[in-house]
Amino acid sequence: MAEKQPMRLGYLIRRFVPYFKRYKWILVLDLFCASLSTVCELVFPMLVRYISNLGLSDPASLTVELILKVGLFYLLLRVIDAAANFYMADTGHIMGAKMETDMRRDLFDHLERLSHSYYSEHKVGQIMARITSDLFDITEFAHHCPEEMFICALKIVVSFAILCGINIPLTVIVFAALPLVLFFVKFFNTRMRRAFKRQRDQIGEINSQVEDSLLGIRVVKSFANEDIEAEKFEHGNEKFLDTKKEGYFYMAGFQTSNRFFQGVMYLIVTIACALFLMGGKINAADFTAYLLYVSTLLTTIQTIIQFTEQFQRGMTGIERFLEIMDAPVDITDAPDARELSSVRGEIRFENVGFHYSDDDTNVLTGIDLDIKKGGNVALVGPSGSGKTTLCSLIPRFYDVTEGRILIDGNDIRDVTLKSLRGSIGVVQQDVYLFSGTVFENIEYGLPGASREAVIEAAKRAGAHDFIKLLPRGYNTYVGERGVKLSGGQKQRISIARVFLKNPPIIILDEATSALDNESERLVQRSLDELAKGRTVFVIAHRLTTIRNADLILVLTEKGIEEHGTHAELLAKKGIYYNLYNS
């Protein structure tokens, strides 16, 4: 697979610059302080030249009083320089941190709006690397880049002007070597950036592998596969080392070539200045000042060289940030979307078809359904027949590719996502509990709900009795992903969460298939209570749980092949009959 071409530098900077907008006055003051600091540094060679000229041309005028005045003047400049540098180091860094915070907020908001399909194709570890370590590199870049570039540009321009004032031919000789330096800068910069991009991608892969191993640590230990996981980690770790080696190779070439040219430039300046001094085209004071300014110029070039690594890391971080920010949000509110309110729960599918964006083969074709308020619809069929996909279309986790779905006569694409999903409760087989307390996990169904409402929801879900027996009751910490609770307990907490939300439409996605018989009995009782007075879609493998459904749909790769009540489908002795008896 061909390596993806990096984004253009101009595009990256153009997309990044708007983040400075909120802090433009901090940036302006930061650059003003940078100019003060630069001026203070550039004045010193002029003072040396002034004193040297006086000492050579008129030694009598070089008095203690004059030297003290010059000294006090330079001390004042150093005080100004210290204050300016404090502002840059303090407020300048805070500005970078604030920009990082803004970018992380934007990134998280965008991630929240991306569709299910995005997370099916991207690893969470990669995303985590971009929202943490990548943005830290951007913080340093945001502060130092404009500051360092401004200081370096100012030093080069001022040094060039002063050096021309001292001796134009000598200055032309010195600056003639700079284009060659810039050529090597560009050559190595391009390769360093690609290497840093590969480093970031690989550390994301390591994060993904570590996350996968640690979250599945019980499976790893149960199969005694620690060595296999260590081997997988070692492979990724070595690959990361290889990318680091590549980056350091180009960095070493970059620094070595520039160090060589810096030495050559010192040699050129020294020899040229000595020849000009012999020819009487420059005096000793100017010669001293010239060497000091050339030293400042070469130090500036060295600063640019040292800053290059940080610059490239910042550019890489911005590029990886934009790769997510540029990912399209497939499912959004229509411009004139309205609130879905007072939902009764009448659902209609009109010639609905669906296929995933990366596959033109339809998962669903020509689905027509008309579900009345309070209807109980069960979906059965072999794996891959589209049961979960059909239910995922109702809350618009995916958008239909053909036909339309209506709730109470409203096309779901014409109402706001928040109001649509606020009217639908989902109980899944794979329950996700957040790291926090039992109370917090139930309250998630209706943020800000009272303790009494949470407890009432738990009672209706059949969870209150076991919660009371936990070490701290509703304040018990459930562990990451609810690891401290049993499957049945987690499921009843998730049902309590939906009770608290109190939606008119419920989707039960194989909610009991992973439970033991006793847990299934308890959870099924909670689900029966939850279904009362609501429109319910049930996806089930255990057909005994759906015998009382108003309508059972049998889905296969061909679509809905059978439909009817439990008794009607058994009487047909078709697909459902065979599934039930097997």
C-alpha positions, 0 to 999 in steps of 0.5 A: 500500500502506497504511503499517504502523501503528507499535507502541504506545509502552507495548508497546515499553517493556514488551518492552524493560524485561526487558533491564534485569533482568541489570543492575538493580543497575547501574541502581539505582546509576546512578539513585542517582548521578543523584539525588545529581547532581540534589540538588547542582544544586538546592541552589545556589539555596537557598544563594543564597537563604540568603546573600541573606536574611542579607545583607538582614535581618542583614548583620552575621551574614554573616561571612567564616567563614560564607561560607567554610563555605558555599563549602566545603559547595558544593565538597563537593557538586561533588566528589560531583556529579563522582564521580556523573557519572563513574559515570554516564558510564562504567558507565552507558554500559557497561550500555547497551553490554552490553544492546546485546550481549544484544539483538544476540545474541538477534536473531542467534539468532532470525535463525538459527532463522527458516525459508528462507521468511523470507529469501525475503521480506526483504532482507539489507541491511535485516536488517544495518541492524537488527542494527548501526546500529539497536541502537547507537541502543538502546545510547544510549537504554538508558543515557540514557532512565531516567537522563534521565527520572529526573533530569528528573522529580526536578528538576520535582517538587523544583522544584515543591515548593520553588517552592510553598514560596516562593509558591504563586500564582506557582507555579500561574501558572508550571505552568499553561502546562505542559499546552500544552507537553505537547500540542505535545510529543505532537503532534510526537513522533508525527510524528517517530517515524514519520519516523525509522522511514521513515529506518531503513527507507530506509537498510536499502534503501540497504544492500540496494542497495549489497550487491547492486551490490558482490556483483555487481560482476563482472556490473556491470563486464562489462555496463558498467552502472556508470552504471545502478547509480549511478543506482539508488543515487542514487534511493535516496539522494535518497529517504533525503534526503527522509525526513531532510528530513521528520524535520528538519521536525518536529524543527524545529517541535518545537524552535521551539514549545518554544523559543517557550513557554520564552521566554513562560514566562520572560516570565510569570515575570519579570512576575509576580515583579515584580508580586508584588515590588511588592505585597510578596508576595515579597522580593528573596532569594526573587525571586532564588531563584525565578528560579534555580529557574524557570531550572532548571525550564525548562532541564529542559524544554529537556533533555527537548526535546533528548532527544526525538530520541534517545528517538524513535530508540531507540523506532524501533530497538526497534520494528525489533528487535521486528519481527524478534523477533516474526517466527514461527519456523515450524519448531521442535522438538516439545516431546517431540522425540527424537534421531535416532541410528544412522541407516541412511538408509531414507526414506519419503514417505507421501502428501506434499503441500506449498504455500508459506505465501503461496500455497495452490496445491500445489507437490507433491501425493500423493508416495509413495516408499519408499527403502531404505538406500543407495538412489540416487534421481534427480529430473528434470523441468522447472524449477518442478516441485518437485524442489528443494522435495521434497528441501528437505522431508527436512531440514525446510527447509520442513514438509510441509503434507500427509502425512509423511516418515519416516527409519528409521520416525521421523516427521522432525517428531518428532526434533530438528532438530539430529540430523535435519540432522546426518544429512543432507549437502547439496551445492548448485549455488550453492556458498557458501564463507565468508570464511576459509581453505580449512581453515576452510571444510572444517572447517565440516562438522565443527567441531573436526576434526583437520587429518588428518581435514580433509586426508583429506576433501579427498583423498576429494573430489579436492581435495587436489592443487589445494589443495597448489598454492595459495599457502598450501595449506590456509591460503590465504584463499579471499576473500568467497564463495570468489571466489579459487577456480574453480567446480570448486575451490569445488565440491570443497571443498564436497564435502570439507566433506560428506565430513568431516561423513560423513552417511548421507543425501546431497542433490545439488542440481544439483551439476555443472550450472554447471561446464565439462566438465573440472570436471564430470568431476572433481566427478562422480568426487568425488560418486560417491565420496561416494555410496558406502554412503549414501542419495542424492537427486540433482537433475540437468539433465544426464541423463547423470550419473544413468544409474546411479541405482537409481530415477529420478523424473520430476516435473512440475506433476502430480506424479511422472509417471514412475519407474523405472531409466534403461533402463525409462524410455527403453523407455517413450518418454515424458517422460524419453525426450524429455528425454534425447534433447533 
